[in-house]
């Protein structure tokens, strides 16, 4: 198996008329250089061998690396919190970014960030040219294994510059931006007057490594003459000069794969993504939750329907019993009506058969530990739902109503529960 690394251009260059020449390297499994060169996009597909693992390198300006402290003990918690820890550093909304969590660096967590629009354009371009890649990583991730010691180096190229610092991850920027960055860095690290008097270098000074001038032996890698800023060109120079042994290059490639944007692994900004072992239980939990919510909704719908039906029954009963009155509070109005009856009288204020039946029922319930839950029907047949303390109370009420109303009274059903007895009773007039 070989590693086939090639540099992707800036997204704006993908549709430009300017011919593209992409630098590529083929590395053997042990990190040794097998082949290298430049090729047009159409030629690149023909260069790929069957045993090549194609690795597309994203420009570091569009796919920067970050080092940030994220609280949390477990890796999963840190991955979920990572976007919010990075939010203050990013100029775009989190929903517009793809964030890949990298390894730990001491107490900090590493992350690679790229805009979805740029990633989509690169992937569309690769599909258009028939190039299948196994990995998509930031090119500057290949430089993470370089050790700058306690110094800060700016590798200055003709088109872009790269900063290597122990304080942060490798940083790529256009040459014009690098000049401004140097000025800002120098102004923020200017020593006091007494320090300048001693001719001491300012703390955190940047060592500019320009291939057009004399080389700096302290630099982790020495850029080749007329270096454009291309990472693969820099690595190739290190391999050819012997300053970058094949085992070190192999470790650099493998470590850089932690920031793979072509991987389908969990992204912290993708709330719906789950590791494979959890997908089946999560799907089952979602199904159960949906079934439970459906049953709750159905029960609520049935209760609402039953409530509306009860309201209609009460309205019909009120209209039939008190046709001249306006219904405001039917329960209170019925109680007031029944309270007007004198003891021993037959409620002279009620001149309706249904009203007389209700009066008899209320008189029968008054001395007993029974509660009327529902009443429905017409003067010929009434159905009662009752709750009480025992069967004996129901039997006494049945006998009382049979004698008072001269009707056939039956207990249709009765069941015992924690709250006592719940029963249904029917009252039918004798033919």
C-alpha positions as CSV (number, residue, x, y, z in Angstrom):
1,X,0.0,0.0,0.0
2,X,1.2,3.5,-0.9
3,X,0.2,6.9,0.2
4,X,-0.7,9.2,-2.7
5,X,-0.8,12.8,-1.5
6,X,-1.8,15.7,-3.7
7,X,-2.6,19.4,-3.0
8,X,-6.0,20.8,-3.7
9,X,-6.3,24.4,-5.0
10,X,-8.3,27.2,-3.4
11,X,-12.0,26.8,-4.0
12,X,-12.1,29.9,-6.2
13,X,-9.5,28.4,-8.5
14,X,-11.6,25.3,-9.3
15,X,-13.7,27.0,-11.9
16,X,-11.0,29.4,-13.2
17,X,-9.7,29.3,-16.7
18,X,-6.1,29.2,-15.5
19,X,-4.6,25.7,-16.0
20,X,-4.0,24.0,-12.7
21,X,-0.8,22.1,-11.9
22,X,-1.1,20.1,-8.7
23,X,1.9,18.8,-6.8
24,X,1.8,15.2,-5.6
25,X,3.9,12.7,-3.7
26,X,3.7,9.0,-3.6
27,X,5.1,7.5,-0.3
28,X,5.7,3.9,0.5
29,X,4.1,2.4,3.6
30,X,7.3,3.0,5.6
31,X,7.3,6.7,4.6
32,X,10.0,6.4,1.9
33,X,9.6,8.6,-1.2
34,X,8.5,6.5,-4.2
35,X,7.7,9.2,-6.7
36,X,6.8,12.9,-7.0
37,X,5.8,15.5,-9.5
38,X,3.2,17.9,-10.8
39,X,0.1,17.0,-12.9
40,X,-3.0,18.6,-14.3
41,X,-6.3,17.4,-12.8
42,X,-7.1,15.2,-15.7
43,X,-3.7,13.6,-15.5
44,X,-4.0,13.0,-11.8
45,X,-6.6,10.2,-12.1
46,X,-4.3,8.3,-14.4
47,X,-1.4,8.5,-11.9
48,X,-3.4,6.8,-9.2
49,X,-2.5,3.1,-8.8
50,X,-4.8,0.3,-7.6
51,X,-2.9,0.1,-4.2
52,X,-2.7,3.9,-3.7
53,X,-4.6,5.5,-0.8
54,X,-5.3,8.9,-2.2
55,X,-5.0,11.8,0.4
56,X,-6.3,15.2,-0.7
57,X,-4.6,18.1,1.1
58,X,-6.8,21.1,1.8
59,X,-5.2,24.6,1.9
60,X,-4.5,25.4,5.5
61,X,-5.9,28.9,5.1
62,X,-9.4,27.3,4.5
63,X,-9.0,24.4,7.0
64,X,-7.1,25.8,10.0
65,X,-6.2,23.9,13.1
66,X,-7.2,25.1,16.6
67,X,-6.0,24.2,20.1
68,X,-8.6,25.0,22.7
69,X,-9.4,23.9,26.3
70,X,-12.7,22.0,26.5
71,X,-14.0,20.9,29.9
72,X,-15.3,17.4,30.4
73,X,-13.9,14.0,31.5
74,X,-15.1,11.8,28.6
75,X,-14.1,12.2,25.0
76,X,-17.8,12.2,23.9
77,X,-18.6,15.1,26.2
78,X,-15.6,17.1,25.0
79,X,-16.5,16.5,21.3
80,X,-20.1,17.7,22.0
81,X,-18.8,20.8,23.7
82,X,-16.0,21.5,21.2
83,X,-18.0,23.7,18.8
84,X,-19.1,26.0,21.6
85,X,-15.5,26.3,22.9
86,X,-14.4,27.4,19.4
87,X,-17.4,29.7,18.7
88,X,-15.6,32.9,19.8
89,X,-12.7,32.1,17.4
90,X,-14.8,31.5,14.3
91,X,-16.3,34.1,12.0
92,X,-19.1,31.9,10.7
93,X,-22.1,30.2,12.3
94,X,-21.5,26.7,13.7
95,X,-24.1,25.3,11.3
96,X,-22.1,26.4,8.3
97,X,-18.9,24.7,9.5
98,X,-17.6,21.1,9.6
99,X,-15.6,20.6,12.8
100,X,-13.4,17.5,13.3
101,X,-12.2,16.7,16.8
102,X,-8.5,15.8,16.9
103,X,-6.3,14.3,19.6
104,X,-5.6,15.8,23.0
105,X,-2.6,18.2,23.5
106,X,-2.0,18.3,27.2
107,X,-5.1,19.7,28.7
108,X,-6.3,21.1,25.4
109,X,-8.3,19.5,22.5
110,X,-7.3,19.9,18.9
111,X,-9.8,20.5,16.1
112,X,-9.9,21.1,12.4
113,X,-12.5,23.5,10.9
114,X,-13.7,24.0,7.4
115,X,-16.7,25.7,5.8
116,X,-19.3,23.3,4.4
117,X,-19.5,25.3,1.2
118,X,-15.7,24.9,0.5
119,X,-15.8,21.2,1.4
120,X,-18.7,20.7,-0.9
121,X,-16.9,22.4,-3.8
122,X,-13.8,20.3,-3.4
123,X,-15.8,17.1,-3.3
124,X,-17.9,18.1,-6.3
125,X,-14.6,18.9,-8.2
126,X,-13.1,15.6,-7.3
127,X,-16.2,13.7,-8.4
128,X,-16.2,15.7,-11.7
129,X,-12.7,14.6,-12.4
130,X,-13.3,11.0,-11.3
131,X,-10.8,11.2,-8.5
132,X,-11.7,9.0,-5.5
133,X,-9.9,9.9,-2.3
134,X,-9.7,8.0,1.0
135,X,-8.9,11.0,3.1
136,X,-9.2,14.8,3.0
137,X,-6.9,16.6,5.6
138,X,-5.5,20.1,6.0
139,X,-2.0,20.3,4.5
140,X,-0.6,22.0,7.6
141,X,-1.6,18.9,9.7
142,X,1.4,17.2,8.1
143,X,3.7,19.8,9.9
144,X,2.4,19.1,13.4
145,X,5.2,16.6,14.0
146,X,7.9,19.2,13.4
147,X,9.4,20.4,16.6
148,X,10.2,24.2,16.7
149,X,11.5,23.9,20.3
150,X,10.8,27.0,22.2
151,X,11.2,29.3,19.1
152,X,8.6,30.7,16.7
153,X,9.5,30.3,13.0
154,X,7.9,32.0,10.0
155,X,8.7,30.0,6.8
156,X,8.4,32.7,4.2
157,X,7.3,31.6,0.7
158,X,6.7,33.5,-2.5
159,X,2.9,33.0,-2.2
160,X,2.2,31.9,1.3
161,X,3.9,31.6,4.7
162,X,3.7,29.1,7.4
163,X,4.1,29.7,11.1
164,X,5.6,27.0,13.4
165,X,5.2,27.7,17.1
166,X,5.2,25.8,20.3
167,X,2.3,28.0,21.5
168,X,-0.2,26.9,18.8
169,X,-0.8,24.6,15.8
170,X,0.9,25.3,12.5
171,X,-0.7,28.3,10.7
172,X,-0.8,29.1,7.0
173,X,-1.4,32.6,5.6
174,X,-0.9,34.5,2.4
175,X,2.5,36.3,2.1
176,X,0.8,39.8,2.4
177,X,-1.0,38.7,5.6
178,X,2.3,37.3,7.0
179,X,3.9,40.8,6.8
180,X,1.1,42.4,8.7
181,X,1.2,39.5,11.3
182,X,4.9,40.1,11.8
183,X,4.3,43.8,12.5
184,X,1.5,43.0,15.0
185,X,3.6,40.4,16.7
186,X,6.6,42.7,17.0
187,X,4.5,45.5,18.4
188,X,3.0,43.3,21.1
189,X,6.3,41.8,22.2
190,X,8.5,44.9,22.2
191,X,10.7,44.8,25.3
192,X,11.1,47.6,27.8
193,X,13.9,50.2,27.4
194,X,16.2,48.5,29.9
195,X,15.9,45.3,28.0
196,X,16.7,46.9,24.7
197,X,19.7,48.6,26.3
198,X,21.1,45.1,27.1
199,X,20.6,44.1,23.5
200,X,18.5,41.1,24.4
201,X,16.1,39.7,21.8
202,X,12.4,40.3,22.6
203,X,10.6,37.5,24.3
204,X,8.6,35.4,21.7
205,X,10.6,36.9,18.8
206,X,9.8,35.4,15.4
207,X,12.6,33.8,13.3
208,X,11.9,34.5,9.7
209,X,13.2,31.7,7.4
210,X,13.4,33.1,3.9
211,X,14.9,30.7,1.3
212,X,16.1,33.7,-0.7
213,X,18.5,34.5,2.1
214,X,20.9,32.5,4.3
215,X,19.4,29.4,5.8
216,X,18.6,29.1,9.5
217,X,20.0,25.9,11.0
218,X,17.5,26.2,13.9
219,X,14.5,25.8,11.7
220,X,12.8,22.4,11.8
221,X,12.8,22.3,7.9
222,X,14.7,24.5,5.5
223,X,12.5,25.7,2.5
224,X,14.0,25.1,-0.9
225,X,14.9,28.1,-3.2
226,X,12.0,29.9,-4.7
227,X,9.6,28.0,-2.4
228,X,6.0,29.0,-3.0
229,X,4.7,27.9,0.4
230,X,3.5,24.5,-0.7
231,X,3.6,21.9,2.1
232,X,4.4,19.0,-0.2
233,X,7.3,20.9,-1.7
234,X,8.6,21.7,1.8
235,X,8.4,18.0,2.8
236,X,10.0,16.9,-0.4
237,X,12.9,19.2,0.3
238,X,13.3,17.8,3.8
239,X,13.2,14.2,2.4
240,X,15.8,15.0,-0.3
241,X,18.1,16.8,2.1
242,X,17.9,14.0,4.7
243,X,16.5,16.3,7.5
244,X,13.2,14.5,7.3
245,X,13.7,10.7,7.7
246,X,11.1,8.3,6.2
247,X,9.9,7.1,9.7
248,X,9.3,10.7,10.7
249,X,7.3,11.4,7.5
250,X,5.3,8.2,8.0
251,X,4.4,9.3,11.6
252,X,3.5,12.8,10.3
253,X,1.1,11.3,7.7
254,X,-0.6,9.0,10.2
255,X,-1.0,11.7,12.8
256,X,-2.5,14.1,10.2
257,X,-5.2,11.6,9.4
258,X,-6.8,12.4,12.8
259,X,-8.2,15.6,11.0
260,X,-9.9,13.7,8.2
261,X,-12.8,15.7,6.7
262,X,-13.7,12.8,4.3
263,X,-14.5,10.5,7.2
264,X,-18.1,9.7,8.1
265,X,-17.3,9.7,11.8
266,X,-19.2,11.8,14.3
267,X,-18.9,15.5,13.8
268,X,-19.6,17.6,16.9
269,X,-21.9,19.9,14.9
270,X,-24.0,17.0,13.7
271,X,-26.5,16.4,16.4
272,X,-28.0,13.4,14.8
273,X,-24.8,11.5,14.3
274,X,-24.1,8.5,16.6
275,X,-21.4,5.8,16.7
276,X,-22.5,2.6,15.0
277,X,-23.0,0.5,18.2
278,X,-25.6,3.0,19.4
279,X,-27.6,3.5,16.2
280,X,-29.9,0.5,16.7
281,X,-30.7,1.2,20.4
282,X,-31.3,4.9,19.5
283,X,-33.6,4.0,16.6
284,X,-35.6,1.6,18.9
285,X,-35.8,4.4,21.6
286,X,-37.1,6.8,19.0
287,X,-39.8,4.3,17.8
288,X,-40.9,3.6,21.4
289,X,-41.0,7.4,22.1
290,X,-43.1,7.9,19.0
291,X,-45.5,5.1,20.0
292,X,-45.8,6.5,23.5
293,X,-46.5,10.0,22.2
294,X,-49.1,8.6,19.9
295,X,-50.9,6.8,22.7
296,X,-50.8,9.9,24.8
297,X,-52.3,11.9,22.0
298,X,-54.9,9.3,21.3
299,X,-56.0,9.2,24.9
300,X,-56.2,13.0,25.1
301,X,-58.3,13.0,21.9
302,X,-60.6,10.4,23.3
303,X,-61.0,12.3,26.6
304,X,-61.7,15.5,24.7
305,X,-64.3,13.7,22.6
306,X,-65.9,12.3,25.7
307,X,-65.9,15.7,27.4
308,X,-67.6,17.3,24.4
309,X,-70.2,14.5,24.4
310,X,-70.9,15.0,28.1
311,X,-71.3,18.8,27.6
312,X,-73.8,18.1,24.8
313,X,-75.7,15.7,27.1
314,X,-75.8,18.2,29.9
315,X,-77.1,20.9,27.5
316,X,-79.8,18.6,26.2
317,X,-80.9,17.6,29.7
318,X,-80.9,21.2,30.8
319,X,-83.0,22.3,27.8
320,X,-85.5,19.5,28.4
321,X,-85.7,20.1,32.2
322,X,-85.6,23.9,32.4
323,X,-86.7,25.1,28.9
324,X,-87.4,28.6,30.1
325,X,-84.0,29.2,31.9
326,X,-80.6,30.2,30.4
327,X,-77.9,27.7,31.2
328,X,-75.0,29.3,33.1
329,X,-73.8,26.8,35.7
330,X,-76.0,23.7,35.2
331,X,-74.7,21.9,38.3
332,X,-75.5,24.8,40.6
333,X,-78.8,25.5,38.9
334,X,-79.9,21.8,39.4
335,X,-78.8,21.9,43.0
336,X,-80.8,25.1,43.5
337,X,-83.8,23.6,41.9
338,X,-83.7,20.4,44.0
339,X,-83.1,22.4,47.1
340,X,-86.5,24.1,46.7
341,X,-88.3,20.9,47.3
342,X,-90.0,20.6,50.8
343,X,-89.5,17.5,52.8
344,X,-92.2,15.0,52.1
345,X,-93.3,16.9,48.9
346,X,-92.7,15.7,45.4
347,X,-90.8,18.8,44.1
348,X,-93.8,20.9,42.9
349,X,-91.5,23.3,41.0
350,X,-90.6,20.5,38.5
351,X,-93.3,19.6,36.1
352,X,-91.2,17.5,33.7
353,X,-91.0,13.7,33.9
354,X,-87.2,13.8,33.5
355,X,-86.9,16.4,36.2
356,X,-89.0,14.3,38.6
357,X,-86.7,11.3,37.8
358,X,-83.6,13.4,38.6
359,X,-85.2,14.7,41.8
360,X,-85.9,11.1,42.9
361,X,-82.4,10.0,42.1
362,X,-80.9,12.9,44.1
363,X,-83.1,12.2,47.1
364,X,-82.0,8.5,47.0
365,X,-78.3,9.5,46.9
366,X,-78.5,12.1,49.7
367,X,-78.3,9.7,52.7
368,X,-75.9,7.3,51.1
369,X,-72.1,7.3,50.5
370,X,-72.5,7.3,46.7
371,X,-71.5,9.8,44.1
372,X,-73.2,10.3,40.7
373,X,-70.5,10.5,38.1
374,X,-72.6,10.5,34.9
375,X,-76.3,10.6,34.0
376,X,-77.6,10.0,30.5
377,X,-80.8,8.9,28.8
378,X,-84.4,10.1,28.5
379,X,-87.5,9.8,30.7
380,X,-88.1,6.2,29.5
381,X,-84.6,5.0,30.3
382,X,-81.8,6.5,32.4
383,X,-78.3,5.2,32.8
384,X,-76.3,6.1,35.9
385,X,-72.6,5.8,36.6
386,X,-71.9,5.7,40.3
387,X,-69.0,5.5,42.7
388,X,-69.3,4.4,46.3
389,X,-68.0,2.6,49.3
390,X,-69.6,-0.7,48.8
391,X,-72.2,-3.0,47.1
392,X,-74.6,-2.7,50.0
393,X,-75.0,1.0,49.4
394,X,-75.8,0.2,45.7
395,X,-78.4,-2.4,46.7
396,X,-80.1,0.1,49.1
397,X,-80.2,2.8,46.4
398,X,-81.7,0.3,43.9
399,X,-84.5,-0.7,46.2
400,X,-85.1,3.0,47.1
401,X,-85.4,4.1,43.5
402,X,-87.5,1.1,42.5
403,X,-90.1,2.0,45.2
404,X,-89.9,5.8,44.6
405,X,-90.1,5.7,40.9
406,X,-92.1,2.5,40.3
407,X,-89.6,1.6,37.7
408,X,-87.4,-1.4,36.9
409,X,-83.9,-0.6,38.4
410,X,-81.0,-2.9,37.6
411,X,-77.3,-2.9,38.5
412,X,-75.7,-3.6,35.1
413,X,-72.1,-3.8,36.2
414,X,-70.0,-3.3,39.2
415,X,-66.2,-3.4,39.8
416,X,-64.2,-2.9,42.9
417,X,-61.0,-0.8,42.9
418,X,-58.8,1.2,45.2
419,X,-61.4,4.0,45.4
420,X,-64.3,1.6,46.2
421,X,-67.0,0.4,43.9
422,X,-67.7,1.8,40.5
423,X,-71.0,0.6,39.0
424,X,-73.5,1.2,36.2
425,X,-77.2,1.3,36.9
426,X,-80.2,1.5,34.6
427,X,-83.7,2.8,35.4
428,X,-86.5,1.8,33.0
429,X,-90.1,2.7,33.3
430,X,-92.5,-0.2,33.7
431,X,-94.6,-0.7,30.5
